Amino acid sequence: MCRGSVLYSRQVMKASTICVQSGWQPGKGEPRVLPIYQSTTFRYETSDQMARLFDLEEAGFFYTRLQNPTNECVAKKIAELEGGVAAILTSSGQAASFYSVFNICEAGDHFVCTSALYGGTYNLFAVTFKKFGIDCTFVDQDAPEEEIQKAFRPNTKCVFGETISNPSLQVLDIEKMARIAHKNGVPLIVDNTFATPINCRPFEHGADIVMHSTTKYMDGHATQVGGVVVDSGKFDWAAHADKFPGLTTPDASYHGLVYTEAFGAGAYITKCTVQLMRDLGSIPSPMNAFLLNLGLETLHLRMPRHCENAQKVAEFLSTQEDVAWINYAGLPDNKYYELAQKQFDGGRTCGVVTFGIKGGRERAIKFIDSLKLCAIVTHVADARTCVLHPASHTHRQLTDQQLEEAGVKPDLIRFSVGIEDAEDIIADLKQALAQI
């Protein structure tokens, strides 16, 4: 069983085995299935035992806002899947995005982010972060390195990007972005939600921190909202101590403790847990972590099916007269095809396909409204096929210019291919196209 240790051992197992076996290791007479520790607090025998936990001198569980055995075991599993040394679960993907950056940025700081981004994250970074005194510069991830370099400032603290952007499906060249970030002495943070560690492990391409909305493929069944932040343990915070005082100088709230000195490779996640989670409290419930774990146990089975079905759907759509354009990196004529072959296992990206309908926004909406099997929901990466019109829904708060920068065309349809029979999905597409 996980006992609240800061660092996780890296087990040499295949992803499929990690999905099924990792995280919870029951002892004699203990439940085979990870239990739900639905408790706010945990009992100790002496006052000194509790005091040592509060001083971070000993690992353990004492209050679920900081750590919980169920949550910890699931975090451990995801860290192993990504090849990281430590992880923390959060209450949502938005919270994970916020924590991943805010853990190393404070008022007066700046960071660089790719403009091809989920609408909620764009708003978080472009609007809400400004209220904290943190500035963000958005860049075209496909631009030459020298062009992206112009966005950096002396107070830049990190680079953020999505492995596969939502909803524009632009593929991030992780090695390029990591090279630029490291040249400037800052870490690369990657949102790996769409690819999942089954298809891509960003740490192997130079990323330093990975986060996910676990609400999506990791859960896979639309049963819980959650997020996770994983640290590779590779970025040397102490080597850039002047840039990251929160990690390399004394924390007055813990009697002057210095995270890099006390926790080494576990400094980033420890600070995120005992400082940000302590003060902001975006924790998942143990029940949600339990549900997430059930989804993780089949992640390695579902992702290939999602991708196989999406490939068939993309190939079908590419032959239809009413389809103006289609974007899926699995198609050989896609601009990201070669990068996908290099960066993703077997060239598989995800189960999401984007396309446009001739005639613009109105016909696109009519097409969506004509679907029967495929549901209109504010969700993506579910076992069930679902569809959305981002310009009218998830990204409607953005201006036309911001939509263009995010790669969201007015006619863009985000089609999240599920794990049903591909022939039934295509039949639904056919009948909807016939009605426009």
C-alpha positions as CSV (number, residue, x, y, z in Angstrom):
1,M,0.0,0.0,0.0
2,C,1.1,3.6,-0.6
3,R,2.1,5.2,2.7
4,G,2.4,8.8,1.6
5,S,6.0,8.7,0.4
6,V,7.2,11.7,-1.6
7,L,9.0,9.8,-4.4
8,Y,7.7,6.8,-6.2
9,S,10.0,4.0,-7.4
10,R,10.1,3.6,-11.2
11,Q,9.0,0.0,-11.9
12,V,10.1,-1.5,-15.2
13,M,6.7,-2.7,-16.4
14,K,4.7,-2.3,-19.6
15,A,1.9,0.4,-19.6
16,S,-0.8,-2.3,-19.7
17,T,0.5,-3.9,-16.6
18,I,0.8,-0.6,-14.8
19,C,-2.8,0.2,-15.7
20,V,-4.0,-3.0,-14.0
21,Q,-1.6,-3.7,-11.2
22,S,0.1,-0.5,-10.1
23,G,-0.7,1.9,-7.2
24,W,-2.5,-0.5,-4.8
25,Q,-0.6,-3.5,-3.5
26,P,-2.7,-5.3,-0.9
27,G,-1.1,-7.2,1.9
28,K,-2.4,-10.3,3.6
29,G,-6.2,-10.1,4.3
30,E,-6.5,-6.7,2.7
31,P,-9.0,-5.9,-0.1
32,R,-7.9,-6.8,-3.6
33,V,-9.6,-3.7,-5.0
34,L,-8.3,-0.3,-4.0
35,P,-10.5,0.8,-1.0
36,I,-12.2,4.1,-0.8
37,Y,-10.8,5.8,2.3
38,Q,-13.8,8.1,2.8
39,S,-12.3,9.9,5.8
40,T,-11.2,13.4,6.5
41,T,-8.8,12.5,9.2
42,F,-6.4,9.7,10.3
43,R,-5.7,8.7,13.9
44,Y,-2.2,8.7,15.6
45,E,-1.2,7.5,19.0
46,T,1.0,10.4,20.2
47,S,1.0,14.2,19.8
48,D,4.6,14.0,18.6
49,Q,3.7,11.7,15.7
50,M,1.2,14.3,14.5
51,A,3.6,17.1,15.0
52,R,6.2,15.5,12.9
53,L,3.7,15.1,10.1
54,F,2.8,18.8,10.2
55,D,6.5,19.7,10.2
56,L,7.0,17.6,7.0
57,E,9.6,15.5,8.9
58,E,7.7,12.3,8.3
59,A,5.5,10.9,5.5
60,G,1.9,9.9,6.3
61,F,-1.7,10.8,6.1
62,F,-3.4,13.1,8.6
63,Y,-5.9,15.2,6.6
64,T,-7.5,14.4,3.2
65,R,-7.0,18.0,1.9
66,L,-3.3,17.2,1.8
67,Q,-3.2,13.5,1.2
68,N,-5.5,10.5,1.2
69,P,-4.6,6.8,0.8
70,T,-7.0,6.3,-2.1
71,N,-5.9,9.5,-3.9
72,E,-2.2,8.7,-3.3
73,C,-2.4,5.3,-4.8
74,V,-4.1,6.6,-8.0
75,A,-1.5,9.4,-8.3
76,K,1.2,6.8,-8.0
77,K,-0.2,4.8,-10.8
78,I,-0.4,7.8,-13.1
79,A,3.2,8.8,-12.2
80,E,4.4,5.4,-13.2
81,L,2.5,5.5,-16.5
82,E,4.1,8.8,-17.3
83,G,7.5,7.8,-16.1
84,G,7.5,10.5,-13.4
85,V,8.8,10.5,-9.8
86,A,5.8,12.1,-8.1
87,A,2.2,13.2,-8.7
88,I,-0.7,15.0,-7.2
89,L,-4.4,14.6,-8.0
90,T,-6.6,17.7,-8.2
91,S,-10.3,18.3,-8.3
92,S,-10.3,19.1,-12.1
93,G,-8.2,19.5,-15.1
94,Q,-8.5,23.3,-14.7
95,A,-7.1,23.0,-11.2
96,A,-4.2,20.9,-12.5
97,S,-3.4,23.6,-15.2
98,F,-3.6,26.3,-12.5
99,Y,-1.4,24.4,-10.0
100,S,1.2,23.3,-12.6
101,V,2.0,26.9,-13.4
102,F,1.2,28.7,-10.2
103,N,3.5,26.4,-8.3
104,I,6.5,28.2,-9.8
105,C,5.0,31.6,-10.8
106,E,4.1,34.5,-8.5
107,A,3.1,38.1,-8.9
108,G,5.5,39.9,-11.3
109,D,6.4,36.7,-13.2
110,H,5.8,35.8,-16.8
111,F,5.4,32.5,-18.7
112,V,5.1,31.5,-22.4
113,C,2.3,29.4,-23.7
114,T,1.3,28.0,-27.1
115,S,-1.8,29.7,-28.5
116,A,-3.3,26.4,-29.7
117,L,-5.0,25.7,-26.4
118,Y,-8.2,24.6,-24.7
119,G,-10.6,27.6,-24.3
120,G,-10.8,27.2,-20.6
121,T,-7.0,27.2,-20.2
122,Y,-6.7,30.1,-22.5
123,N,-9.1,32.2,-20.4
124,L,-7.3,31.0,-17.2
125,F,-3.9,32.2,-18.5
126,A,-5.0,35.3,-20.5
127,V,-7.5,36.7,-18.0
128,T,-7.5,35.2,-14.5
129,F,-3.7,34.9,-14.1
130,K,-3.4,38.7,-14.8
131,K,-5.4,39.2,-11.6
132,F,-2.6,37.4,-9.7
133,G,0.0,39.7,-11.4
134,I,1.2,36.9,-13.7
135,D,1.6,37.7,-17.4
136,C,1.4,35.2,-20.3
137,T,2.7,35.5,-23.8
138,F,1.0,33.3,-26.4
139,V,3.1,32.0,-29.3
140,D,2.5,30.0,-32.5
141,Q,4.0,26.6,-31.6
142,D,4.7,25.9,-35.3
143,A,6.8,29.1,-35.6
144,P,10.6,28.8,-36.0
145,E,12.6,28.6,-32.7
146,E,14.1,32.0,-33.2
147,E,10.6,33.5,-33.4
148,I,9.4,31.8,-30.3
149,Q,12.5,32.9,-28.5
150,K,11.4,36.5,-28.8
151,A,8.6,35.8,-26.3
152,F,11.0,35.2,-23.4
153,R,11.8,37.7,-20.8
154,P,14.1,37.8,-17.8
155,N,11.2,37.0,-15.5
156,T,9.9,34.0,-17.7
157,K,9.4,31.0,-15.5
158,C,8.0,28.2,-17.7
159,V,6.6,27.1,-21.1
160,F,3.2,25.5,-21.4
161,G,1.7,23.5,-24.3
162,E,-0.7,20.7,-25.2
163,T,0.6,17.5,-26.7
164,I,-2.5,17.6,-29.0
165,S,-4.4,20.8,-28.7
166,N,-8.1,20.9,-27.9
167,P,-9.9,21.4,-30.2
168,S,-7.6,22.4,-33.1
169,L,-5.6,19.1,-32.9
170,Q,-2.3,20.7,-33.5
171,V,0.6,18.4,-32.5
172,L,3.2,19.9,-30.2
173,D,6.8,19.3,-31.2
174,I,7.8,18.5,-27.6
175,E,11.6,18.2,-28.3
176,K,11.6,21.6,-30.0
177,M,9.7,23.3,-27.2
178,A,11.8,21.5,-24.5
179,R,15.0,22.7,-26.2
180,I,13.7,26.3,-26.2
181,A,12.6,26.2,-22.6
182,H,15.8,24.6,-21.3
183,K,17.9,27.1,-23.3
184,N,16.2,29.8,-21.2
185,G,16.6,27.9,-17.9
186,V,12.9,27.1,-17.4
187,P,10.8,23.9,-17.5
188,L,8.4,22.7,-20.1
189,I,4.9,21.8,-18.9
190,V,2.8,19.7,-21.2
191,D,-0.9,18.9,-21.0
192,N,-1.0,15.3,-22.2
193,T,-4.8,14.8,-21.8
194,F,-5.6,13.9,-25.4
195,A,-2.6,11.6,-26.1
196,T,-2.5,9.9,-22.7
197,P,0.7,8.1,-21.6
198,I,-0.5,5.1,-23.7
199,N,0.2,7.0,-26.9
200,C,2.8,9.5,-25.8
201,R,5.1,10.0,-22.8
202,P,6.3,13.6,-22.9
203,F,9.1,13.1,-20.4
204,E,10.9,10.9,-23.0
205,H,10.9,13.8,-25.4
206,G,12.3,16.4,-23.0
207,A,9.2,17.7,-21.0
208,D,9.7,18.3,-17.3
209,I,6.1,18.4,-15.9
210,V,3.0,16.8,-17.3
211,M,-0.6,17.4,-16.4
212,H,-3.9,15.9,-17.4
213,S,-7.6,16.4,-17.2
214,T,-8.4,13.0,-15.8
215,T,-12.0,13.7,-16.6
216,K,-11.2,12.7,-20.2
217,Y,-9.6,9.4,-21.5
218,M,-8.2,8.4,-18.1
219,D,-11.6,8.2,-16.6
220,G,-13.2,7.3,-20.0
221,H,-16.8,7.0,-18.8
222,A,-17.8,10.6,-17.8
223,T,-18.2,9.6,-14.2
224,Q,-15.8,12.0,-12.4
225,V,-14.1,15.3,-12.8
226,G,-10.4,15.4,-11.9
227,G,-6.9,16.4,-12.8
228,V,-3.3,15.4,-12.1
229,V,0.1,17.0,-12.1
230,V,3.2,14.7,-12.6
231,D,6.8,15.7,-12.1
232,S,9.6,14.0,-14.1
233,G,12.1,14.8,-11.3
234,K,14.6,15.9,-14.0
235,F,14.5,19.7,-13.9
236,D,17.3,21.1,-11.7
237,W,15.5,23.8,-9.8
238,A,18.6,24.6,-7.7
239,A,20.7,25.2,-10.8
240,H,18.3,28.1,-11.5
241,A,17.7,29.1,-7.9
242,D,17.2,32.8,-8.7
243,K,14.3,32.0,-11.0
244,F,12.5,29.7,-8.5
245,P,12.7,31.2,-5.0
246,G,9.5,29.4,-3.9
247,L,11.4,26.1,-4.2
248,T,14.9,27.2,-3.4
249,T,14.5,29.7,-0.5
250,P,13.0,29.2,3.0
251,D,9.3,28.8,3.3
252,A,8.2,30.8,6.4
253,S,5.0,28.7,6.7
254,Y,7.1,25.7,7.5
255,H,9.8,27.2,9.8
256,G,12.1,28.1,7.0
257,L,12.1,24.7,5.2
258,V,13.7,24.8,1.7
259,Y,12.0,22.3,-0.6
260,T,14.9,21.6,-2.9
261,E,17.1,20.8,0.1
262,A,14.6,18.8,2.0
263,F,13.0,16.8,-0.8
264,G,15.4,16.9,-3.8
265,A,13.6,15.5,-6.9
266,G,10.3,15.6,-5.0
267,A,10.5,19.3,-4.3
268,Y,8.0,20.5,-6.9
269,I,5.2,18.1,-6.0
270,T,5.8,18.4,-2.3
271,K,5.5,22.2,-2.5
272,C,2.4,21.8,-4.7
273,T,0.8,19.6,-2.1
274,V,1.8,21.1,1.3
275,Q,1.5,24.8,0.1
276,L,-0.9,25.1,-2.8
277,M,-3.3,22.3,-1.8
278,R,-3.1,23.4,1.8
279,D,-4.2,26.9,1.0
280,L,-6.4,26.5,-2.1
281,G,-7.8,23.0,-1.5
282,S,-8.7,21.8,-5.0
283,I,-8.8,18.1,-3.9
284,P,-10.6,15.2,-5.6
285,S,-12.9,13.2,-3.3
286,P,-11.6,9.6,-2.6
287,M,-14.8,8.3,-4.4
288,N,-13.7,10.2,-7.5
289,A,-10.2,8.8,-7.3
290,F,-11.7,5.3,-6.9
291,L,-13.8,5.8,-10.1
292,L,-10.7,7.2,-11.9
293,N,-8.7,4.1,-11.0
294,L,-11.4,1.9,-12.6
295,G,-11.0,3.9,-15.8
296,L,-7.3,3.6,-15.7
297,E,-7.5,-0.2,-15.5
298,T,-8.8,-0.3,-19.1
299,L,-7.0,2.8,-20.5
300,H,-4.5,0.6,-22.4
301,L,-7.5,-1.3,-24.1
302,R,-9.6,1.7,-24.9
303,M,-7.1,4.1,-26.4
304,P,-6.2,1.8,-29.4
305,R,-9.9,1.3,-30.1
306,H,-10.5,5.1,-29.9
307,C,-7.7,5.6,-32.4
308,E,-8.7,2.8,-34.7
309,N,-12.3,4.1,-34.9
310,A,-11.1,7.7,-35.4
311,Q,-8.9,6.6,-38.2
312,K,-11.9,5.0,-40.0
313,V,-14.1,8.0,-39.4
314,A,-11.4,10.4,-40.7
315,E,-10.9,8.3,-43.8
316,F,-14.7,8.3,-44.4
317,L,-15.1,12.0,-43.9
318,S,-12.2,12.7,-46.3
319,T,-14.3,11.2,-49.1
320,Q,-17.5,13.2,-48.5
321,E,-18.4,16.1,-50.8
322,D,-20.1,18.2,-48.0
323,V,-16.9,18.1,-45.8
324,A,-14.9,21.2,-46.5
325,W,-11.8,20.1,-44.6
326,I,-10.6,17.5,-42.1
327,N,-7.9,17.5,-39.5
328,Y,-6.5,14.2,-38.1
329,A,-2.8,13.5,-37.8
330,G,-3.4,9.9,-38.7
331,L,-4.1,10.9,-42.3
332,P,-0.9,10.8,-44.5
333,D,-1.6,14.3,-46.0
334,N,-2.0,15.9,-42.6
335,K,0.7,18.5,-41.8
336,Y,1.4,16.7,-38.5
337,Y,1.6,13.2,-39.8
338,E,5.4,12.8,-39.8
339,L,5.7,14.4,-36.3
340,A,2.9,12.0,-35.1
341,Q,4.7,9.0,-36.4
342,K,7.8,10.1,-34.6
343,Q,6.3,11.2,-31.3
344,F,3.4,8.8,-30.7
345,D,3.4,5.1,-30.2
346,G,2.5,3.5,-33.5
347,G,1.6,7.0,-34.8
348,R,-1.6,6.9,-32.8
349,T,-2.7,10.3,-31.5
350,C,-6.2,10.3,-30.0
351,G,-9.8,9.6,-30.8
352,V,-10.8,13.2,-31.7
353,V,-11.3,14.3,-35.3
354,T,-12.1,17.9,-36.3
355,F,-13.6,18.9,-39.6
356,G,-15.7,21.6,-41.3
357,I,-18.9,21.4,-43.3
358,K,-19.2,23.4,-46.6
359,G,-21.5,26.3,-46.1
360,G,-20.1,27.5,-42.8
361,R,-21.4,27.7,-39.3
362,E,-25.1,27.4,-39.9
363,R,-24.8,24.1,-41.9
364,A,-22.3,22.8,-39.3
365,I,-24.9,23.3,-36.6
366,K,-27.6,21.7,-38.7
367,F,-25.4,18.7,-39.2
368,I,-24.7,18.4,-35.5
369,D,-28.4,18.6,-34.7
370,S,-29.1,15.8,-37.2
371,L,-26.9,13.3,-35.4
372,K,-28.6,10.5,-33.4
373,L,-26.1,8.1,-32.1
374,C,-23.5,10.8,-31.5
375,A,-24.5,13.1,-28.6
376,I,-24.1,16.8,-28.2
377,V,-22.3,17.2,-24.9
378,T,-19.8,19.5,-23.3
379,H,-17.3,16.6,-23.0
380,V,-14.7,14.9,-25.0
381,A,-12.7,11.7,-24.9
382,D,-15.5,9.5,-23.6
383,A,-16.3,5.9,-24.4
384,R,-19.4,7.1,-26.1
385,T,-19.1,9.2,-29.3
386,C,-19.9,12.9,-28.8
387,V,-19.8,16.1,-30.8
388,L,-19.4,19.8,-30.1
389,H,-19.2,23.1,-32.0
390,P,-16.5,24.9,-30.1
391,A,-17.1,28.4,-31.5
392,S,-20.6,28.2,-30.2
393,H,-19.9,26.3,-27.0
394,T,-16.6,25.8,-25.3
395,H,-14.8,28.8,-27.0
396,R,-17.7,31.2,-27.3
397,Q,-16.1,33.6,-24.7
398,L,-13.2,34.2,-27.2
399,T,-13.1,37.0,-29.7
400,D,-12.8,36.2,-33.4
401,Q,-9.1,37.0,-33.3
402,Q,-8.5,34.8,-30.2
403,L,-10.5,32.0,-32.0
404,E,-8.2,32.3,-35.0
405,E,-5.1,32.2,-32.7
406,A,-6.4,29.1,-31.0
407,G,-6.9,27.4,-34.3
408,V,-10.7,27.3,-33.9
409,K,-12.5,28.0,-37.2
410,P,-16.1,29.1,-37.1
411,D,-17.2,25.9,-38.9
412,L,-15.0,23.6,-36.8
413,I,-16.8,20.5,-35.5
414,R,-15.0,18.5,-32.7
415,F,-16.0,14.9,-33.1
416,S,-14.9,12.7,-30.3
417,V,-15.0,9.1,-31.6
418,G,-16.0,6.5,-29.0
419,I,-15.4,2.8,-28.7
420,E,-18.7,1.7,-30.3
421,D,-18.6,-0.2,-33.6
422,A,-17.1,2.1,-36.2
423,E,-19.7,1.1,-38.8
424,D,-22.5,2.4,-36.6
425,I,-20.7,5.7,-36.0
426,I,-20.1,6.2,-39.8
427,A,-23.8,5.3,-40.5
428,D,-24.9,8.1,-38.2
429,L,-22.5,10.5,-39.9
430,K,-24.0,9.5,-43.3
431,Q,-27.6,10.1,-42.3
432,A,-26.7,13.5,-40.8
433,L,-24.8,14.6,-43.9
434,A,-27.8,13.5,-46.0
435,Q,-30.0,16.0,-44.1
436,I,-28.0,19.1,-44.8
